[in-house]
Amino acid sequence: MDNTIVYGDPPKKSGIMLACKIFLILGVIDLYAMQIPMAIVFYSIYAQKPKNFNFKLIGIEVGIFAVCALVSFILGIIAGVKNTKPMTNITFILKLVMIPFFIINLVMWLCLVAGLMNPFTFLGIPFAIAIGACLTYFYMIATGLPDVMFAIIYHIKNKKKPKAIMVAGILLCFIFVLDVVGIFLMNKAYKE
């Protein structure tokens, strides 16, 4: 049995996947913009100036990213059903662009935990670590999930057996830091 992957005969235009990537790009821009109010809030907690807390703006920014991620997820599913052309190369670039964001994000959450090193706020440390880890994992998953869903739906719909490199790429997309390698492997599988 032939295990080669044929992606479309020929693939349809990538308009839906392009819209999916545009929403992902908007979400990434929103994540970078969100770092400013988060830095102000975390500094306020660290400096113990409660009047500077502005959790509403952070909530709005997270909500905007969640909407962008949901729309791109739905568009990724639709693109898989319609056999459009995959665009994992854009997701790979987005994952690389997100590396500085994750470094800044880690530093900010570590600063928050350091600000909670007070006998009166010490109990908030596990809560802050849990929230930071969950949000960061959500950001990582949301940027790659449309491509994962596209690949899964495409292979199921067309009854094609995926190559091992594609399966490895999909699995790596759920592991922090290795998600960049996962998208790279998926992109490589599409090009072969």
C-alpha positions in Angstrom: 0.0 0.0 0.0 1.3 3.4 -0.9 1.8 5.7 2.1 2.4 8.9 0.2 0.3 11.9 1.0 -1.4 13.7 -1.8 -2.6 17.1 -0.7 -5.4 18.0 -3.1 -5.8 17.3 -6.8 -4.7 20.1 -7.1 -5.4 21.9 -3.8 -8.0 24.6 -3.8 -7.0 28.2 -3.2 -6.0 28.9 0.4 -8.5 31.7 1.1 -9.9 30.1 4.2 -6.5 29.2 5.5 -5.3 32.7 4.8 -8.2 34.1 6.8 -7.3 31.7 9.6 -3.7 32.9 9.6 -4.8 36.6 9.6 -6.8 35.9 12.8 -3.8 34.2 14.3 -1.6 37.2 13.4 -4.1 39.5 15.0 -4.1 37.3 18.1 -0.3 37.4 18.3 -0.3 41.2 18.0 -2.9 41.3 20.8 -0.7 39.2 23.0 2.3 41.5 22.5 0.0 44.5 23.3 -1.3 42.8 26.4 2.2 42.8 27.9 2.0 46.5 28.7 -1.1 46.4 31.0 0.2 43.2 32.5 3.5 44.8 33.3 1.8 47.8 34.9 -0.4 45.5 37.1 2.5 43.2 38.0 4.7 46.2 38.9 1.8 47.6 41.0 1.6 44.3 42.9 5.4 44.2 43.3 5.5 47.8 44.5 2.4 47.4 46.6 0.5 50.2 44.9 -3.0 48.8 44.6 -4.5 51.8 42.9 -2.7 50.9 39.6 -4.5 47.5 39.2 -6.3 47.3 35.9 -7.4 43.7 35.5 -10.2 44.7 33.2 -7.9 45.7 30.4 -6.0 42.4 30.7 -9.3 40.5 30.7 -10.3 42.3 27.5 -7.0 41.5 25.8 -7.2 37.8 26.8 -10.8 37.8 25.5 -9.7 39.3 22.2 -7.0 36.7 21.8 -9.5 33.9 22.7 -11.9 35.2 20.0 -9.1 35.3 17.4 -8.0 31.8 18.4 -11.6 30.4 18.3 -12.2 32.0 14.8 -8.9 30.6 13.5 -9.7 27.2 15.0 -13.1 27.1 13.2 -11.5 28.3 9.9 -8.8 25.6 10.2 -11.6 23.0 10.5 -13.5 24.4 7.5 -10.2 24.5 5.5 -9.6 20.8 6.3 -13.1 19.9 5.2 -12.8 21.9 2.0 -9.3 20.5 1.1 -7.7 23.9 0.8 -4.0 24.4 0.6 -2.2 24.1 4.0 -0.2 27.2 5.2 1.9 25.8 8.0 4.9 28.0 6.9 3.0 31.1 8.2 2.3 29.3 11.5 6.0 28.3 11.8 7.0 32.0 11.3 4.3 33.0 14.0 5.8 30.4 16.4 9.2 31.9 15.9 7.8 35.4 16.4 6.2 34.2 19.7 9.5 33.2 21.2 10.3 36.7 22.6 6.7 36.9 23.9 7.1 33.7 25.9 10.4 35.0 27.3 8.8 38.3 28.4 5.8 36.4 29.7 8.0 34.2 31.8 9.9 37.1 33.3 6.7 38.9 34.1 5.2 36.0 35.9 8.4 35.4 37.8 8.3 39.0 38.8 4.7 38.6 40.0 5.8 35.5 42.1 8.7 37.5 43.5 6.3 40.3 44.4 4.2 37.8 46.3 7.1 36.8 48.5 5.5 38.5 51.5 4.2 36.7 54.6 0.7 38.3 53.9 0.6 37.3 50.2 2.6 34.1 50.2 -0.4 31.9 49.7 -1.1 33.6 46.4 2.1 32.1 44.8 0.6 28.7 43.8 -2.4 30.5 42.4 -0.3 32.9 40.4 1.9 30.0 39.1 -1.2 28.0 38.1 -2.8 30.9 36.2 0.5 31.8 34.5 1.1 28.3 33.4 -2.5 27.7 32.1 -2.6 31.0 30.2 0.9 30.4 28.6 -0.1 26.9 27.6 -3.4 28.2 26.1 -1.4 30.8 24.1 0.9 28.1 22.8 -1.9 25.6 21.9 -4.1 28.2 20.3 -1.5 29.3 17.8 -0.9 25.8 16.4 -4.3 24.1 16.9 -5.9 25.2 13.6 -3.1 23.5 11.6 -3.4 20.3 13.8 -7.2 20.2 13.1 -6.6 20.9 9.4 -4.2 18.0 9.2 -6.4 15.6 11.1 -9.6 16.4 9.3 -7.9 16.4 5.9 -6.4 12.9 6.5 -9.7 11.5 7.8 -11.8 13.0 5.1 -9.5 11.8 2.3 -8.8 8.5 4.0 -5.1 9.0 3.7 -2.6 7.5 6.0 -0.3 10.3 7.3 3.4 9.9 7.2 5.3 9.4 10.5 6.8 12.9 10.3 3.2 14.3 10.2 2.1 12.3 13.2 5.3 13.3 15.1 4.6 17.0 14.2 1.1 16.8 15.4 2.1 15.2 18.7 4.9 17.8 19.3 2.4 20.6 18.8 1.1 19.8 22.3 4.4 20.1 24.1 5.7 23.5 25.2 8.9 24.6 23.3 8.7 21.6 21.0 5.6 23.0 19.3 7.9 25.0 17.0 9.6 21.7 16.0 6.1 20.1 15.5 4.9 22.8 13.1 8.3 22.6 11.3 7.8 18.8 10.8 4.2 19.3 9.6 5.4 21.9 7.1 8.1 19.5 5.9 5.6 16.7 5.5 3.4 18.9 3.3 6.4 19.7 1.1 7.5 16.1 0.6 
